Amino acid sequence: MTRTLLTAVFVASSLLATTALAQSGSSQTYKLKQDAPSTGTSIVRTLVTSSLPLDRPYAELSEEHKASLRSLYVDMPRDDQPPFPLKGLGVLYDNIRKGAGAFRATGQLSLLVLVGADGEASQVEILLAPDPDFGRFAASIAMLTKYKPGVCSGQPCAMEFPVRGEFGKR
């Protein structure tokens, strides 16, 4: 799998996981909501919507969810596994979301996190960010996150993990 192909697939289709689940007949979405309504409203807004559960580690994802995640990668064999945040996506996205509010970031964020065979992030490439400072902040959160390493042919291996979201959208 080449980096260029993975990047092209990643950038070209920000809704690939949702599409894969929709085609398989699953329409379940998972949401991360505000802790409390914004000032001046009583509405608790949805902050993150995902086709994958936000509160589960990789081992607790259904086979359908794992297949959806694998579909983000070019020709990933069925027995291989992508890296994944140890505590699930919710912790990662919630920490990035907190920074989005502080930076007043509005727009899309796309990162590629290189996760080593030890589960540690070693590098983050900022592909798209609504603001350079927010992009660096989100990259630092991704670097501090602990991951389940990718698995290639039964062995832990270095692999990229995509992080993307849209912030400031009402």
Disulfide bonds with the S-S distance in Angstrom:
Cys152-Cys157 2.09
